[in-house]
């Protein structure tokens, strides 16, 4: 049976692009909050024509962290440097 490994914040941060669930994990918020942010234009997410999922670039997560959208334990400093949270 295949077991999927849950990625740590550090593992996620090494990727250039994220799905909405991963974006929520990085920002420390709920999936619903991410969808609301996308719908309200706060979060820029794209949906490639061949995919069902929306994707978010790393630079967009960095921008949101700088603007204070992450939770108190999800600051740009501790996510980017890979500090344990």
C-alpha positions as CSV (number, residue, x, y, z in Angstrom):
1,X,0.0,0.0,0.0
2,X,1.3,3.4,-0.9
3,X,1.7,5.8,2.0
4,X,2.0,9.5,1.3
5,X,4.5,11.4,3.3
6,X,3.1,14.6,4.9
7,X,5.4,17.4,3.8
8,X,6.9,19.7,6.5
9,X,6.9,23.5,6.2
10,X,10.5,23.3,5.2
11,X,9.8,20.7,2.5
12,X,7.0,22.8,1.1
13,X,9.1,26.0,1.1
14,X,11.6,24.4,-1.2
15,X,9.0,24.3,-4.0
16,X,8.4,27.1,-6.5
17,X,4.6,26.7,-6.7
18,X,1.9,25.5,-4.3
19,X,-1.7,24.3,-4.5
20,X,-4.3,26.1,-2.3
21,X,-4.0,23.6,0.5
22,X,-0.3,24.0,0.6
23,X,-0.6,27.8,0.6
24,X,-3.0,27.5,3.6
25,X,-0.4,25.4,5.4
26,X,2.4,27.9,4.7
27,X,0.3,30.8,5.9
28,X,-1.1,29.0,8.9
29,X,-4.8,29.5,7.9
30,X,-7.7,27.4,6.9
31,X,-8.5,26.2,3.4
32,X,-11.7,28.3,3.5
33,X,-9.6,31.4,4.3
34,X,-7.4,30.8,1.3
35,X,-10.4,30.4,-1.0
36,X,-11.9,33.6,0.4
37,X,-8.6,35.4,-0.1
38,X,-8.5,34.1,-3.7
39,X,-12.1,35.1,-4.4
40,X,-11.6,38.6,-2.9
41,X,-8.4,39.2,-5.0
42,X,-6.1,39.2,-2.0
43,X,-4.3,36.0,-3.1
44,X,-3.3,35.7,-6.7
45,X,-3.9,32.1,-7.9
46,X,-3.9,30.8,-11.4
47,X,-5.7,27.8,-12.8
48,X,-3.9,26.3,-15.8
49,X,-6.3,25.2,-18.6
50,X,-5.3,21.6,-18.3
51,X,-5.7,21.4,-14.5
52,X,-8.5,21.5,-12.0
53,X,-6.4,22.9,-9.2
54,X,-5.4,26.5,-8.6
55,X,-1.7,27.2,-8.2
56,X,0.1,29.9,-6.2
57,X,3.6,31.0,-6.8
58,X,6.2,31.2,-4.0
59,X,6.6,35.0,-4.5
60,X,2.8,35.4,-3.8
61,X,3.2,33.6,-0.4
62,X,6.3,35.8,0.4
63,X,4.3,38.9,-0.4
64,X,1.4,37.9,1.9
65,X,3.8,37.0,4.7
66,X,5.5,40.4,4.3
67,X,2.0,42.1,4.4
68,X,1.2,40.2,7.6
69,X,-1.4,37.7,6.3
70,X,0.2,34.7,8.0
71,X,-0.6,33.8,11.6
72,X,1.7,34.9,14.4
73,X,3.9,31.8,14.1
74,X,4.1,32.0,10.3
75,X,6.3,35.0,9.6
76,X,8.4,35.4,6.5
77,X,11.5,35.0,8.7
78,X,10.7,31.6,10.2
79,X,9.2,30.1,7.1
80,X,11.9,31.2,4.7
81,X,14.7,30.3,7.0
82,X,13.1,26.9,7.7
83,X,12.8,27.5,11.4
84,X,10.7,24.9,13.2
85,X,7.3,26.2,14.2
